[in-house]
Amino acid sequence: MTDGLTIGQAAAFVGVTIKTVRHYHRLGLVAEPDRDGSGYRRYRSAELFRLVQVRTLAAAGVPLAKVGDLLDADPATFAATLDDVHRQLTERIDDLIARRDRLHRLDHGDRALLPDRACAVLDRLGEADFDPDYVVGQREALVLTAALLPEIFDAFVSRLEGLLDDPESVELTKRGWDARDWDPYDPRIEELASALADRLLADPALLAAPAAPQKPDTASRYGMVNHHREGQSPSIARLNTLVEARLRAAGVAVPRH
């Protein structure tokens, strides 16, 4: 130790790489020691102590940009900075745990994209003998709502729950799905639209869906969700248009897209 250590030896003693030591030098976190007669820098106990300090703080999660000021700070500032770093690390840990939990849900299909309550509603739709394609469409609509209109997501789930609790609504909804194969101008479309609108108007719980905060593109977002998959069935598109028209005529604020 009399002549000091080479950079490789110092790095090994501290438990970092030579590249890391040089990076600390470039950031000004550790002063570069003087060179000996052979032109080599020699690290002594003072430099090793500083290297240990920097490595320890960095390993604890303190950003390198804060390490220098932290080492030179007074006790109060040091403690306050560590508290802030602790808070940031806690937030990162919570985020990582949430991501880990999301990965665990990937094996369960819907559960990778939707909360348990929404998945339970989808399960109930299947148990109520709704067509599997209808259930898929509702799943996709829920995913779109969560992404595009998160502020009304809970209301959307509640609306589905209310539908499932009402046998008349279940029957009308199944008839509406059967209409996908009808001619768009089949007179039954208008009759069914009237029945659906009347049922919704008769039970506020089925109609309850708070309007999303008005933004320039709110109507477009709503339309993307509420008219999802309509392009696959002109008759369903006309049915929905007629239902919305009847609701608006009754004073319900249905966004126009």
C-alpha positions as CSV (number, residue, x, y, z in Angstrom):
1,M,0.0,0.0,0.0
2,T,3.0,2.3,0.4
3,D,3.1,3.1,-3.3
4,G,-0.6,2.9,-3.8
5,L,-2.8,0.8,-6.0
6,T,-3.2,0.7,-9.8
7,I,-6.7,1.6,-11.1
8,G,-7.3,-2.1,-11.7
9,Q,-6.4,-3.0,-8.1
10,A,-8.4,-0.1,-6.7
11,A,-11.5,-1.1,-8.7
12,A,-11.1,-4.7,-7.5
13,F,-10.7,-3.6,-3.9
14,V,-13.9,-1.5,-4.1
15,G,-15.9,-4.0,-6.1
16,V,-16.5,-2.0,-9.3
17,T,-15.0,-2.1,-12.8
18,I,-12.2,0.0,-14.1
19,K,-14.7,1.6,-16.5
20,T,-16.8,2.6,-13.5
21,V,-13.9,4.2,-11.7
22,R,-13.1,6.2,-14.8
23,H,-16.7,7.2,-15.1
24,Y,-16.6,8.5,-11.5
25,H,-13.6,10.5,-12.5
26,R,-15.3,12.1,-15.5
27,L,-18.3,13.1,-13.4
28,G,-16.0,14.7,-10.8
29,L,-17.1,12.4,-8.1
30,V,-13.7,11.1,-7.3
31,A,-10.5,13.1,-7.9
32,E,-7.9,11.4,-10.1
33,P,-4.8,10.7,-8.0
34,D,-1.4,11.9,-9.0
35,R,0.8,9.8,-11.3
36,D,4.0,8.1,-10.0
37,G,7.4,8.2,-11.7
38,S,6.3,5.6,-14.2
39,G,3.3,7.6,-15.3
40,Y,0.7,5.5,-13.5
41,R,-2.0,6.9,-11.2
42,R,-1.7,5.4,-7.8
43,Y,-4.8,5.1,-5.5
44,R,-4.3,5.4,-1.8
45,S,-6.6,5.1,1.1
46,A,-8.2,8.6,0.6
47,E,-9.2,7.8,-3.0
48,L,-10.4,4.3,-2.0
49,F,-12.6,5.8,0.8
50,R,-14.2,8.2,-1.7
51,L,-14.7,5.4,-4.2
52,V,-16.4,3.3,-1.5
53,Q,-18.7,6.2,-0.6
54,V,-19.7,6.8,-4.2
55,R,-20.2,3.1,-4.9
56,T,-22.3,2.7,-1.7
57,L,-24.6,5.6,-2.5
58,A,-25.0,4.6,-6.1
59,A,-25.8,1.0,-5.1
60,A,-28.4,2.3,-2.7
61,G,-30.2,4.0,-5.6
62,V,-28.9,7.6,-5.3
63,P,-28.6,9.0,-8.8
64,L,-24.9,9.8,-9.7
65,A,-25.9,13.4,-10.5
66,K,-26.8,13.8,-6.8
67,V,-23.9,11.8,-5.2
68,G,-21.3,14.6,-5.4
69,D,-23.5,17.2,-3.7
70,L,-24.7,14.7,-1.2
71,L,-21.2,13.8,-0.1
72,D,-20.3,17.4,0.5
73,A,-23.6,18.3,2.1
74,D,-24.3,19.2,5.7
75,P,-26.1,16.5,7.9
76,A,-29.6,18.1,7.4
77,T,-29.3,18.3,3.6
78,F,-27.8,14.8,3.5
79,A,-30.8,13.4,5.5
80,A,-33.4,15.3,3.4
81,T,-31.8,14.1,0.1
82,L,-31.8,10.5,1.3
83,D,-35.5,10.8,2.3
84,D,-36.2,12.1,-1.2
85,V,-34.3,9.2,-2.8
86,H,-36.1,6.8,-0.5
87,R,-39.5,8.1,-1.7
88,Q,-38.4,7.8,-5.4
89,L,-37.2,4.2,-4.8
90,T,-40.5,3.3,-3.1
91,E,-42.4,4.6,-6.1
92,R,-40.2,2.6,-8.5
93,I,-40.7,-0.5,-6.3
94,D,-44.4,0.0,-6.4
95,D,-44.3,0.4,-10.2
96,L,-42.2,-2.7,-10.6
97,I,-44.5,-4.8,-8.4
98,A,-47.4,-3.6,-10.5
99,R,-45.6,-4.7,-13.7
100,R,-44.7,-8.0,-12.2
101,D,-48.3,-8.6,-11.2
102,R,-49.4,-7.7,-14.7
103,L,-47.0,-10.3,-16.1
104,H,-48.4,-12.9,-13.8
105,R,-51.8,-12.2,-15.2
106,L,-50.8,-12.8,-18.8
107,D,-51.5,-16.5,-18.4
108,H,-55.2,-15.6,-17.8
109,G,-56.1,-13.8,-21.0
110,D,-58.4,-11.0,-20.1
111,R,-56.7,-10.5,-16.7
112,A,-53.6,-9.2,-18.4
113,L,-55.6,-6.2,-19.6
114,L,-58.6,-5.8,-17.3
115,P,-59.2,-5.6,-13.5
116,D,-60.8,-8.5,-11.7
117,R,-64.2,-6.8,-11.6
118,A,-64.4,-6.5,-15.4
119,C,-63.2,-10.1,-15.8
120,A,-66.0,-11.3,-13.5
121,V,-68.5,-9.5,-15.7
122,L,-67.2,-11.2,-18.8
123,D,-67.4,-14.5,-17.0
124,R,-71.0,-13.8,-16.1
125,L,-71.8,-13.0,-19.8
126,G,-70.5,-16.4,-20.7
127,E,-72.5,-18.1,-18.0
128,A,-75.6,-16.3,-19.2
129,D,-75.3,-18.0,-22.6
130,F,-74.3,-14.8,-24.5
131,D,-72.8,-15.7,-27.9
132,P,-69.0,-16.0,-27.5
133,D,-68.4,-13.4,-30.2
134,Y,-70.6,-11.0,-28.2
135,V,-68.5,-11.6,-25.1
136,V,-65.3,-11.0,-27.2
137,G,-66.8,-7.7,-28.4
138,Q,-67.6,-6.5,-24.9
139,R,-64.1,-7.5,-23.8
140,E,-62.6,-5.4,-26.5
141,A,-64.9,-2.5,-25.7
142,L,-63.9,-2.7,-22.1
143,V,-60.2,-2.6,-23.0
144,L,-60.8,0.4,-25.3
145,T,-62.7,2.2,-22.6
146,A,-59.9,1.6,-20.1
147,A,-57.4,3.1,-22.5
148,L,-59.5,5.9,-24.2
149,L,-62.1,6.9,-21.5
150,P,-60.8,5.6,-18.1
151,E,-62.9,8.1,-16.3
152,I,-66.1,6.2,-17.3
153,F,-64.7,2.7,-17.1
154,D,-66.3,1.9,-13.8
155,A,-69.6,3.1,-15.1
156,F,-69.3,0.9,-18.1
157,V,-68.7,-2.1,-15.9
158,S,-71.6,-1.1,-13.7
159,R,-73.8,-0.9,-16.7
160,L,-73.0,-4.4,-17.8
161,E,-73.6,-5.6,-14.2
162,G,-77.0,-4.0,-14.2
163,L,-77.8,-5.5,-17.6
164,L,-77.0,-9.0,-16.2
165,D,-79.2,-8.4,-13.2
166,D,-82.2,-7.6,-15.4
167,P,-83.7,-10.6,-17.3
168,E,-85.6,-8.3,-19.7
169,S,-82.4,-6.4,-20.6
170,V,-80.6,-9.7,-21.1
171,E,-83.3,-11.0,-23.5
172,L,-83.3,-7.7,-25.5
173,T,-79.6,-7.6,-25.7
174,K,-79.5,-11.2,-27.0
175,R,-82.1,-10.2,-29.6
176,G,-80.0,-7.3,-30.6
177,W,-77.0,-9.5,-31.1
178,D,-79.2,-11.9,-33.2
179,A,-80.0,-8.9,-35.4
180,R,-76.5,-8.8,-36.7
181,D,-77.5,-11.1,-39.6
182,W,-80.7,-9.2,-40.5
183,D,-81.1,-6.8,-43.4
184,P,-80.3,-3.3,-42.1
185,Y,-83.8,-2.1,-43.1
186,D,-85.7,-5.1,-41.7
187,P,-88.7,-3.5,-39.9
188,R,-87.8,-5.5,-36.9
189,I,-84.7,-3.3,-36.4
190,E,-86.9,-0.3,-35.6
191,E,-89.1,-2.3,-33.3
192,L,-86.1,-3.6,-31.4
193,A,-84.5,-0.2,-31.2
194,S,-87.7,1.2,-29.6
195,A,-87.8,-1.7,-27.1
196,L,-84.1,-1.3,-26.2
197,A,-84.4,2.5,-25.8
198,D,-87.6,2.1,-23.7
199,R,-85.9,-0.4,-21.4
200,L,-82.9,1.8,-20.9
201,L,-85.1,4.8,-20.1
202,A,-87.2,2.8,-17.7
203,D,-84.3,1.9,-15.5
204,P,-81.8,4.7,-14.8
205,A,-79.3,2.2,-13.5
206,L,-79.0,0.7,-16.9
207,L,-78.5,4.0,-18.5
208,A,-76.1,5.4,-15.9
209,A,-72.8,6.4,-17.4
210,P,-71.4,9.7,-16.4
211,A,-70.3,11.8,-19.3
212,A,-66.5,12.0,-19.7
213,P,-64.9,15.4,-19.2
214,Q,-65.4,17.4,-22.3
215,K,-62.2,17.5,-24.4
216,P,-61.9,18.3,-28.1
217,D,-61.8,14.6,-28.9
218,T,-64.2,13.2,-26.3
219,A,-67.0,12.4,-28.8
220,S,-64.5,10.6,-31.1
221,R,-63.2,8.6,-28.2
222,Y,-66.8,7.7,-27.1
223,G,-67.6,6.8,-30.7
224,M,-64.6,4.5,-31.0
225,V,-65.8,2.6,-27.9
226,N,-69.6,2.6,-28.3
227,H,-69.5,1.7,-32.0
228,H,-66.8,-0.8,-31.9
229,R,-67.2,-3.6,-34.4
230,E,-70.2,-1.9,-36.1
231,G,-68.4,-2.1,-39.4
232,Q,-68.8,-5.9,-39.3
233,S,-72.6,-5.6,-39.2
234,P,-74.6,-2.8,-40.9
235,S,-77.7,-3.9,-39.1
236,I,-76.1,-3.5,-35.7
237,A,-74.8,-0.1,-36.8
238,R,-78.4,1.0,-37.7
239,L,-79.8,-0.5,-34.5
240,N,-77.4,1.5,-32.4
241,T,-78.0,4.6,-34.4
242,L,-81.7,4.3,-33.8
243,V,-81.3,3.6,-30.1
244,E,-79.1,6.6,-29.7
245,A,-81.6,8.8,-31.6
246,R,-84.4,7.7,-29.3
247,L,-82.3,8.4,-26.2
248,R,-81.4,11.9,-27.4
249,A,-85.0,12.6,-28.2
250,A,-85.8,11.7,-24.6
251,G,-83.2,14.1,-23.3
252,V,-80.3,11.8,-22.7
253,A,-76.9,13.4,-23.6
254,V,-75.4,10.8,-25.9
255,P,-72.2,12.2,-27.5
256,R,-72.3,12.5,-31.3
257,H,-69.2,11.2,-33.1
